[in-house]
Amino acid sequence: MISSFLRSTEHKMAGQFLASHGIDLNAEMARIQVGRQDLPGDTKDEASYLPHTRLSKILGVRLPKRPAESLWDITIQDGKIAAVDHHDLTASEKVRHLPGILNGKGQLLAPSLCHVHVHLDKCFLLRDPQFADLEVVDGTFQEAMDVTAKAKARFDVSDLTRRGRSLIKESISYGVTAMRAFVEVDDVVHFNCLEAAVTLKREFANHCDIQICAFAQHALFSGPDRGERNRELMTEAASWNEVDVLGSTPYVEHDIKEMKLNVEWTVELSKAHMKHLDFHLDYHLDEAKEPLVWFVVETLRAKKWSNVHPKTCALGHCTRLTHFGQEDWKKLREAIDGMNVSFVGLPTSDLYMMRTKSKTRGTLAIPELIKNYSFEAAIGVNNVGNAFTPQGNCDPLSVACLGVGAYQAGTKEDTELLYVICPSIHRNLKC
């Protein structure tokens, strides 16, 4: 427990505060080393920006939930926090040049971050010379699907591993130590994306926990063969030990009947293989369409999913739910009571991609879902540098900063929620 490594009640409170958000401070600090082992694929220059010595002390840092003007010294033993003391300037001057000592220079020390939802296989397509002919013209969702389909026809394991490695390395540089990585499985790419993800999961095992989601972007019940081949491939992918999560996009099916079949089939597959679930759901702003979220919750309940299945279910995008009123949210909160269901807002993609004819845009108001209705919820990066999200980078905190404007969340309480809960809520999502 955190308290066994902290020397005072005040230190215990810091650990307890982080633990209340599902964050094991010991586990986080155990991952930190000055300079860390070289990341896979690093050049000499990239690997040498910090000395290669195990960290023993961090001097002069600010801590969450402490007065902004206060500085603290962190002592680390055996990779775990041994003490948190008020900063001693005189003592620091004597030791800060020694190996294993990191001068925090008044910066904030905080838990590591997580990508709760990021597409590993589709990253950086718009900046990669191999796909230079694939450009965004009108910025529509259909164009993004078409452009990505053309790119997928050229995917190979080498290309996928190269681009995926770039995303993971950039993410680690921003403080990410865990991610849920979506990779597509279908009759175009077969297992190429999945094989690349498994390679990268092993390659970065000492630096980042990569949770692989085998993801059916294409239809499972529509098309010439009514999705039979895609179901066969997803069924095989579900048997891979390296796959932690199964996901699908019901809205790509041709009609509501096939969307519901998609949901039911994916839930059953998840149960059969004891995997987490992650649906891309209700990704539109058409108020006239009945949200599929009700059917998803009904299906989970009918199949006794939570009773026999200790895993989680995440619902991503859900932009249609921006039309919900207070009573709708209360009803939905009651409907999922007792089930481990979470929502993931993806504002960088949602605000770029989702718009009505009148140019109204929408993304889930994640802070409101947490504060007003006690939902488990998070925000994530989703895509970087492709037709779904041409802009952005791999920094989860850049999405939190976007949230200040997108959610009009400018109070101290709001920003603490965006910073502490949203990027780090992966502990509750079991990411």
N, C-alpha and C positions, 0 to 999 in steps of 0.2 A: 504494500500500500504506500501511497505517496507520503503519508504522515510519518512513516518509519525513517524517512530520509530528511525530514525537516525538523529544525531544532526548536521552534517556538510556535505558540498558538497562531501568531500572525502568518508564519510560513505555512502552517497547516491549512489556514483559511485560503491561501492562494492555491494550494493544491486541490482543496475541496471545490473551489469555484470552477477550476478547469475540469475537475472530475464531473461536476454537475452537468457539463456539456459533453460528457462522454470522452474526455481527453485524458489519457494516462500520461501525466507529465514525465514520469520516469521513462516510459517507452519513447517519448519524443526526444528527451535529452540523450538517451542511449544511442540514438541514431546520429547525433551530432559529433563530428570530429573536425578538428582544424584541417582544412584542406581536403578531407575525406580521401578514400582511395581514389585513384584516377577513375573517372567515369569511362565506360566502354567507348572507344572511338576517340578519346581525347588526344589532341596533339600535346607536345611537351609544353607549349605556351599555355594552352587551355588548362592543363593539370597543375600548374605551378603558381597559381595566384595566391595560394595560402601555403604555409609550411606544413610538412607532413609529420605532425606530432599530435598524439592524442590529447584532446582538450582536458585541462585540469581546472581552469578558472576563467570566468568571464567577468570582466571588470567594468563597472560604471554603466549599467544598462537601466533603462526604464522598464517597468513591468505593468501588465494590464491590471486595471482596478487599483492602482496605487497612485498617489499624488504625482502629477506630471513633473513636478520639480524634484522629486526624489530619485536618487540613483542607488543601484544595488549591485553587490558583488555575489556571483554564483560560484560555489565550489562544487566540483564534480569529481567523484571517486568511482572507479569501476564503471564508468559510463552513466552514472546516475547522480542526481542532485544530492549532495551531502549537506549543503548549507546555503541559506539565502541571507546575506547580511547587508546592513547599510554600507554604502560605498565609503571606503577609507582611502582618501586621496593620498595621504602620506605613505601608507603601506603599498598602495598601487604603484607609486612612482618607483619603488624599490624593486618590484618584481615584474612589471609589465613587459620588459624586454626578454624575459626568460621563455624557453620553449614551453608550449602548452598553455600559454597565457594569451587570451584574446582581449584586446582593448575595445570595449563596446562603444566608446565615444558618445555616450548619451543616447544611443539608439534603442529602439523598442525590442525587447526579447519576447517572442511569442511562440506558441505551438506551430508546428509545421502545417502546411496547407494540403488541400486535396482537390483533385478534379473529380467531382461527383459524376460528371457526364462529359466525356470527350471522345471524339471519333479519331481513332489512331490511324485508320487506313486512308482517310480522305484529306488529311492535313496537307497544307502547303501546295496544293495542286496549281494554284494560280501563279505561283512564283517559281515553279519548277520548269526548267528548259524542256524536259521530256513532254510537258503538256502545254507548251507555249501557245499552241494554236487554239486552245480552249479558253475563250474569253467570255466574260459577262457582257451581255448586250442590253437586255431589258430588265434584268433583276427579278424575274418572276420565279415562283416556286417550281413551275413546270420546267423553266429553262434550267434551273439548278439540277433538277432530276435528270434532264437530258444531257447536260454537260458532264455530270458525274457518271452517267451511264457510258458515255464515250470514253471517259478516262478509265473506268473500270475494265473496259475491254482490253486495255493495254497494261493493266497491273501485272506485275510478276513479283515473286517473293523478294528478290533483290531490291527492287524499287520500293516496295512496301516497307522493308526493313530499314532502308536508308532514310526515308521520310519519317517513319515512326521513331527512329533513333533521334532524329533532330528534335521532334516534339518532346520526347522524354527528357533529353538533356536540357532543353530550354526550360521545361517545367521545373526540373530540379534546381536550376539556377534561380528560380523565383521562390524556392522554398517548398515545393511540392514533394511529398514523400509517400503519397498514395493516390491512386487514380482508378476509376472505372473506365476501362478502354473498350469502346465499341468497335467491333470488326464484323464486316458483312460476310454472310454465308449464303450463296445462291448459285443458280445455274450458269452465272457468268464468271464469277471469281472462284467458285468451288471452295477449296480450303486454303487458297493462297493467303488471304488476309489473316486467317486464323493461324496458319503456320508461322507467319512473320511475327504475330503477336506473342506466340509461345516462345519463339526465339528471344524476343526482347524482354519478356517477363523473366526469363532465366538470366539474361545478360545483365539486367539491372536489379537483380534480386537483393543485392546488398545496399542498394540506394533508394529504391522505390517499390512499394507494394503495388503491383499491377494486377488489378482484378479484371479478367477478360469477360466481356459480354459477347457471346455469339448472337449476331443480330440479323434478323430477316427484314431488310429494307424492302425487298420485293414481295409481291403478293404470295400468300400461302394457299389461297383458294380461288384465285382468278387467273385469267390467261388461257392460252391454248391447251395446256395440260391441267388446268384448274389447280395449279400450284403443286402438283404431285412431286415433281423433282425437287423443288425447294423444300418441301416437307421432309423428303428423304434425307437431304443434306443436313437440315437442321437437327433431325433426329440423330444422325451420326455425330454431329458436333456436340450434342448434349451429352454424349457418352465420354467425351474427352475429359480427363481428370483436370486439365489446366483451365477448363472453362468453368467460371464461377457463376455466371449469370446468363439467362436466356432473354432475348428481347425481340419485339416485332413492332411493326407499324400498321395497325389495322386500317388506318385511313387510306392506304394505297389500294385496298380491295375495291372492286367495281361497284358493290352495293352494300347496303346495311346488313343483309343476311350473311354475306361473305365476311364482313368485318366482325360480326359476332362469332362466326366459326373460327376466325383467326384468334380471337381472344380465348375462346374455350379450348382450342387445341394447344395454344401456347401455355395456358395455365396447367393443363394436364401433363404436358411435356415437362414442365418445371417440377411438378409434384413427383413424377416418375423418376426423375434424376436428382431430386433434392437440390435444385439450383435457385438462386435469387431470380426475381422477375423484374423486367424493366420495359414498360410500354412507352413508345412515342404515341401520344394520344391527343385527339381533338385539336389537331394543329390547323386551325382555321378561325375565322372571326364571324362566321355566318350564324347569326342569332336564330335563324329559322330552322337550323338543323339541331335535332335533339343530341345533346352531348352523350358520347359513348361511355363516359366515366361511370354513369349509373349502372350500365350493363356490366362493366368490369367489376365493380364492387359487388353487384348481385351474383356474378359468377364465382368470385372468390368465396363469398358466403355460402352459396349453394354447394360448392365442391368442398366445403369445410377446409379450405386452404390453410387457414391459420391454426386450426386444431391439430392437424397432422404434419404441418410444414413449418419449421422454425425459421424459415428464410423471410426476406423482405420483398415488398413490391413497390417499385418506384414508378411514378407517372410523370413523364417529361413533356414539356411544352404546355399542353392543355390551355392554349390561348383562347379557345371558345369559352372557357370558364371566366374570362374577364367580364362577361355579361352577367355573371351571377350577382344576385342581390344578397342582402344579409340573411334572409330566410333560406335561400339556396345553400349558402355555406353552412349554416347551422344543420340543415337536413343532411348534407353530405358528411359533416363531422359525426353526426349520430350514426350514419350508415356504415362508416368504417370503424366505429368504436370497437376496440378489442383486436383489430387486425393491424399488422405492421405495414401500413401503407404510407408512403411519403410522396410529396410533390417536388419536382425539380423545375424551377424557372430558368430559362436560357435566354436572357434578354438581348445578348449581342446578336443572336440569330433571329429571335422573335421580332425585334424592332426593325431589323433590316428586311425580313422576309414577309411578315404578316402585315398586310394593309388592306383596307377596304377601298372601294371605288372613290370614296370621299377622302382617302389618304389617312383615315384613322388607323392607328397602330395599337397593338396590344401585347402585353406580356403579363404573366401572373404576378400579382402584388404580393410577393413572398413575405415581406415583413408583416403585412396585415394578416396573412394566413397564420403566422406564428403568434402574433400578439393578440389578435382578436378571437381566434378560433382554436388555438393550441394544436395546429397541424404540425407534423414533422415535415419540414420543408427546407430547401436549399436553393442556391443559385450556382450555375456552372458555366464553363467556357463553351462547351459543345463543339463548335468547329473553328478552325483557324485557317485562313487563306484559301478558301474554296468558294464555289459558287453559292453555297448556302450562307456563308459568312466571309466575305472577302477581307474584312478588317479584323483588327485585334491581334492579340499575342497569347502566350501561354501563362500569363499571370492571373491567377484567380482573384487577386485583390483589385485588378483593373476592372473586373466585373462588379465588385463591391463598390468601387468608386462610381461606376456607371449607375449603380443602384441609387445613389444619393439623388441624382436628377430624375431617373426613371420613376422612382417611388416617392419623390419629394420627401426624402428621408434625411433631413439635415440636422435633427436634434442630436444631442450627445447620445441619448438612449438609442436612437435609430442607427447611428453610425457604429456604435458598439455591437448592435445586433448584426449589422451587415458584416462587420469585421470578425467578430468572435464566433458567431453562430453560422453564418452562411458559408464562408469558405471552409470552415473546419467541421461542419456538421456531418462529415463522412463517418464519424464514429457512430452516429445514430442510424445512418443509412447502411451500416455494416459494409462500407466500401473497403 
